[in-house]
């Protein structure tokens, strides 16, 4: 990432997603009280031939947004691995090269074995994706076991 890339005030880099997100990130987190937001700046490596965010990168972001938000909003699943069972994305608008992509998510329901969540992603403030997902409540992890 080049030095001139601007990150909105309050966001800090976060290590999450293992080697895959190490190569495709970084992701940024803003967590202030009940507000939990994740974001990233669309770089050249993230775009399709039309210079808009590639759908696969949006899917990867959404697949991180939902469980990482749930971790910060529900203490019962806060340190549990949440592998994806189902992820649905409605692509609403393009996210052009250079824009700031930011998402918020909410926990809809947690059972003994599953988590249901939904979120909205914006590109420079314009809604660009609506996402919902179902996640299995997996084993506990620590920050050390989450790293490669």
Secondary structure, 3 states (H helix, E strand, C coil): CCCCCCCCCCCEEECCCHHHHHHHCCEEEEEECCEEEEEEECCHHHECCCCEECHHHHHHHHHHHHHHHHHHHCCCCCCECCCEEEEEEEECCCCECCCEEEEEEEEEEECCCEEEEEEEEEECCEEEEEEEEEEECCCECCHHHHCC
